[in-house]
Amino acid sequence: MKHNDDKQIMYYKEDKLLIQVLLIIVIPVILLLLILFTKPAILGIFDFSQTGQIGDTIGGISAPIIGLLAAFLIYKSFSVQINMNRIQKDAIMKQMSLSNETRNLGILQDFYKQVRDDFSDLYFIVEDNKRVHGKTALVRFHADLQNKSRYQPAIVNDLSYIITVLQQMLEIIERSEMESENKNLIYVMIDNFYSRKLSYHIRRIAIKCKIEQKFPRFIRQLSIFKDKMNDVKQITQESEMIFFEEIRQEDTSESGDI
């Protein structure tokens, strides 16, 4: 996009310069002709005394030239204006795209903060009505799956909500026209959160739920989300490979310059 804008601006400057050059050349030429046509002819071929009034002579000679030049200048002026309108339109579209990208990035960052807070607030009630939170809540929930605790549906609903928000984040990233660098940043954030907070516990909970034949809809959601996160893991790994390859090339280039 930036390359195209620079190219169009360069064309605009060239057209503007061409018009200026033509005006600088044509006006002196016309003045010079006025002087030449009013002086005695050096050679007979340049004697215009018998061609009528000097004004008619000059007009007859210069009118077609001036007419063609005027038509050309009008054409170039329209071309310059069209190019400038195109540049302005592209600049507005680019600004709108940047605004949308900034808004989407802000939404994703808010979602991510919400997910972290919700995970910290995730709880499971154990003995003596004591609440345990976060990963400890998942550990105790897994251990309690073989029982019929009335607190199990609550933590399933809360965990399902967290996973739903993460899925929505992934859908926003897929639909968004954000720069790949910003997309990869959000992918890495989600992947790190999933790997450090959820992956191990979700896998154990899904297996135990199948064994105990509990929460089938929740198991399906976990399966779909796991496949999504495998795709995210692949994206982040490819991004890291590209990043380290760029660093290696930069190091090689700097070593060659020494």
C-alpha positions as CSV (number, residue, x, y, z in Angstrom):
1,M,0.0,0.0,0.0
2,K,2.7,2.5,0.9
3,H,4.7,1.6,-2.2
4,N,1.6,2.4,-4.4
5,D,1.0,5.7,-2.6
6,D,4.6,6.7,-3.2
7,K,4.4,5.8,-6.8
8,Q,1.2,7.8,-7.4
9,I,2.7,10.8,-5.6
10,M,5.8,10.5,-7.9
11,Y,3.5,10.5,-10.9
12,Y,1.7,13.6,-9.6
13,K,5.0,15.4,-9.1
14,E,6.1,14.5,-12.6
15,D,2.9,15.7,-14.2
16,K,3.1,19.0,-12.2
17,L,6.7,19.4,-13.4
18,L,5.8,18.8,-17.0
19,I,3.1,21.5,-16.9
20,Q,5.5,24.0,-15.3
21,V,8.2,23.2,-17.9
22,L,5.7,23.6,-20.8
23,L,4.5,27.0,-19.5
24,I,8.1,28.1,-19.0
25,I,9.0,27.2,-22.5
26,V,5.8,28.2,-24.4
27,I,5.4,31.7,-23.0
28,P,9.0,32.8,-23.9
29,V,8.6,31.3,-27.3
30,I,5.4,33.3,-28.0
31,L,7.1,36.5,-26.8
32,L,10.1,35.7,-29.0
33,L,7.9,35.2,-32.0
34,L,6.3,38.6,-31.4
35,I,9.7,40.2,-31.5
36,L,10.9,38.2,-34.6
37,F,7.7,38.8,-36.6
38,T,8.0,42.6,-36.0
39,K,11.6,42.9,-37.2
40,P,12.8,43.2,-40.8
41,A,13.3,39.8,-42.4
42,I,16.9,38.6,-42.8
43,L,15.9,36.2,-45.6
44,G,13.0,36.5,-48.0
45,I,11.6,33.2,-46.7
46,F,11.0,34.9,-43.3
47,D,9.4,38.1,-44.8
48,F,5.8,38.2,-43.5
49,S,5.1,41.8,-44.7
50,Q,2.9,40.5,-47.5
51,T,0.9,38.2,-45.3
52,G,-1.5,40.7,-43.9
53,Q,-1.5,42.3,-40.5
54,I,1.1,41.0,-38.2
55,G,-1.5,40.2,-35.6
56,D,-3.4,38.0,-38.0
57,T,-0.1,36.3,-39.0
58,I,0.9,35.6,-35.4
59,G,-2.7,34.6,-34.6
60,G,-2.8,32.2,-37.5
61,I,0.5,30.6,-36.6
62,S,0.1,30.5,-32.9
63,A,-3.6,29.7,-32.5
64,P,-3.4,26.0,-33.5
65,I,-0.3,25.6,-31.3
66,I,-1.9,27.3,-28.3
67,G,-5.1,25.4,-28.9
68,L,-3.3,22.1,-28.9
69,L,-1.3,23.1,-25.9
70,A,-4.3,24.3,-24.0
71,A,-6.1,21.0,-24.7
72,F,-3.0,19.1,-23.5
73,L,-2.7,21.1,-20.4
74,I,-6.4,20.6,-19.6
75,Y,-6.0,16.9,-20.1
76,K,-2.9,16.8,-17.8
77,S,-4.8,18.9,-15.2
78,F,-7.6,16.4,-15.2
79,S,-5.2,13.6,-14.9
80,V,-3.4,15.2,-12.0
81,Q,-6.7,15.8,-10.3
82,I,-7.8,12.2,-10.8
83,N,-4.5,10.9,-9.4
84,M,-4.8,13.2,-6.4
85,N,-8.4,12.0,-5.8
86,R,-7.2,8.4,-6.0
87,I,-4.3,9.1,-3.6
88,Q,-6.7,10.8,-1.1
89,K,-9.2,7.9,-1.4
90,D,-6.4,5.3,-0.8
91,A,-5.2,7.3,2.2
92,I,-8.7,7.4,3.6
93,M,-9.2,3.7,3.1
94,K,-5.8,3.0,4.7
95,Q,-6.7,5.1,7.7
96,M,-10.1,3.3,8.0
97,S,-8.2,0.0,7.8
98,L,-5.8,1.1,10.5
99,S,-8.7,2.2,12.7
100,N,-10.4,-1.1,12.3
101,E,-7.2,-3.0,13.1
102,T,-6.7,-0.8,16.2
103,R,-10.3,-1.4,17.3
104,N,-10.0,-5.2,16.7
105,L,-6.7,-5.4,18.5
106,G,-8.2,-3.5,21.5
107,I,-11.2,-5.8,21.5
108,L,-8.9,-8.9,21.5
109,Q,-6.8,-7.5,24.3
110,D,-9.9,-6.8,26.4
111,F,-11.1,-10.4,25.7
112,Y,-7.8,-11.8,26.8
113,K,-7.8,-9.8,30.0
114,Q,-11.3,-11.0,30.7
115,V,-10.3,-14.6,30.1
116,R,-7.4,-14.3,32.6
117,D,-9.6,-12.7,35.2
118,D,-12.4,-15.3,34.7
119,F,-9.9,-18.1,35.0
120,S,-8.6,-16.6,38.3
121,D,-12.2,-16.4,39.5
122,L,-12.9,-19.9,38.5
123,Y,-13.7,-21.9,41.6
124,F,-14.8,-25.3,42.9
125,I,-16.3,-25.9,46.3
126,V,-14.6,-28.6,48.4
127,E,-14.9,-29.7,52.0
128,D,-16.5,-27.3,54.5
129,N,-17.8,-25.2,51.7
130,K,-14.3,-23.9,51.0
131,R,-13.6,-22.4,47.6
132,V,-10.5,-23.2,45.6
133,H,-9.6,-21.2,42.5
134,G,-7.9,-21.4,39.1
135,K,-5.8,-24.6,38.4
136,T,-6.5,-25.9,41.8
137,A,-10.2,-25.8,41.1
138,L,-9.7,-27.8,37.9
139,V,-7.6,-30.4,39.8
140,R,-10.2,-30.8,42.5
141,F,-13.0,-30.9,39.9
142,H,-11.2,-33.7,38.1
143,A,-10.8,-35.7,41.3
144,D,-14.5,-35.2,42.1
145,L,-15.8,-36.3,38.8
146,Q,-16.5,-39.9,39.9
147,N,-18.8,-38.4,42.6
148,K,-22.0,-36.7,42.1
149,S,-21.2,-33.3,43.6
150,R,-23.8,-30.6,43.0
151,Y,-21.0,-28.1,42.4
152,Q,-19.8,-29.8,39.2
153,P,-22.3,-28.2,36.7
154,A,-21.3,-24.7,38.0
155,I,-17.6,-25.1,37.2
156,V,-18.4,-26.8,33.9
157,N,-20.5,-23.8,32.9
158,D,-17.7,-21.3,33.9
159,L,-15.0,-23.3,32.1
160,S,-17.2,-23.6,29.0
161,Y,-17.7,-19.8,29.1
162,I,-13.9,-19.2,29.2
163,I,-13.4,-21.6,26.2
164,T,-16.2,-19.9,24.3
165,V,-14.5,-16.5,24.8
166,L,-11.2,-17.9,23.5
167,Q,-13.0,-19.4,20.5
168,Q,-14.6,-16.0,19.7
169,M,-11.1,-14.4,19.9
170,L,-9.8,-16.9,17.3
171,E,-12.8,-16.2,15.0
172,I,-12.1,-12.5,15.3
173,I,-8.5,-13.0,14.4
174,E,-9.4,-15.2,11.4
175,R,-11.9,-12.7,10.0
176,S,-9.8,-9.6,10.8
177,E,-7.5,-7.9,8.2
178,M,-5.0,-7.1,10.9
179,E,-1.3,-7.2,10.1
180,S,0.2,-10.7,10.4
181,E,2.5,-9.4,13.2
182,N,-0.5,-8.3,15.4
183,K,-2.3,-11.6,14.6
184,N,0.7,-13.6,15.6
185,L,1.0,-11.6,18.8
186,I,-2.6,-12.5,19.9
187,Y,-2.1,-16.1,18.8
188,V,1.0,-16.4,21.0
189,M,-0.9,-14.9,24.0
190,I,-3.7,-17.3,23.6
191,D,-1.3,-20.3,23.0
192,N,0.7,-19.4,26.1
193,F,-2.4,-19.1,28.3
194,Y,-3.8,-22.4,27.0
195,S,-0.6,-24.3,27.3
196,R,0.2,-23.0,30.9
197,K,-3.3,-22.9,32.3
198,L,-5.7,-25.2,30.5
199,S,-4.2,-27.8,28.2
200,Y,-3.2,-30.4,30.8
201,H,-6.3,-30.1,32.9
202,I,-8.7,-30.0,30.0
203,R,-7.2,-33.2,28.6
204,R,-7.6,-35.0,31.9
205,I,-11.1,-33.7,32.5
206,A,-12.2,-34.7,29.0
207,I,-10.9,-38.3,29.5
208,K,-12.6,-38.6,33.0
209,C,-15.9,-37.2,31.7
210,K,-15.9,-39.8,28.9
211,I,-15.2,-42.6,31.5
212,E,-17.9,-41.3,33.8
213,Q,-20.3,-40.5,30.9
214,K,-20.8,-36.9,32.1
215,F,-21.3,-33.6,30.3
216,P,-21.3,-34.8,26.7
217,R,-21.8,-31.4,25.2
218,F,-18.9,-30.0,27.2
219,I,-16.7,-32.9,25.9
220,R,-17.6,-32.0,22.3
221,Q,-16.7,-28.4,22.9
222,L,-13.4,-29.4,24.4
223,S,-12.6,-31.6,21.4
224,I,-13.4,-28.8,18.9
225,F,-11.4,-26.3,20.9
226,K,-8.4,-28.7,21.2
227,D,-8.3,-29.0,17.4
228,K,-8.4,-25.2,17.1
229,M,-5.5,-24.8,19.5
230,N,-3.5,-27.4,17.6
231,D,-3.8,-25.1,14.6
232,V,-2.8,-22.1,16.7
233,K,0.2,-24.0,18.0
234,Q,1.3,-24.6,14.4
235,I,0.9,-21.0,13.5
236,T,2.9,-19.8,16.4
237,Q,5.7,-22.3,15.7
238,E,5.9,-21.2,12.1
239,S,6.0,-17.6,13.3
240,E,8.8,-18.4,15.7
241,M,10.8,-20.1,12.9
242,I,10.4,-17.1,10.6
243,F,11.5,-14.8,13.5
244,F,14.6,-16.7,14.3
245,E,15.5,-17.1,10.6
246,E,15.3,-13.3,10.2
247,I,17.6,-12.9,13.2
248,R,20.0,-15.5,11.8
249,Q,20.1,-13.6,8.4
250,E,20.7,-10.3,10.2
251,D,23.5,-11.8,12.2
252,T,25.0,-13.3,9.0
253,S,24.8,-10.0,7.2
254,E,26.4,-8.1,10.1
255,S,29.2,-10.6,10.3
256,G,29.9,-10.2,6.6
257,D,30.1,-6.4,7.0
258,I,32.7,-6.7,9.7
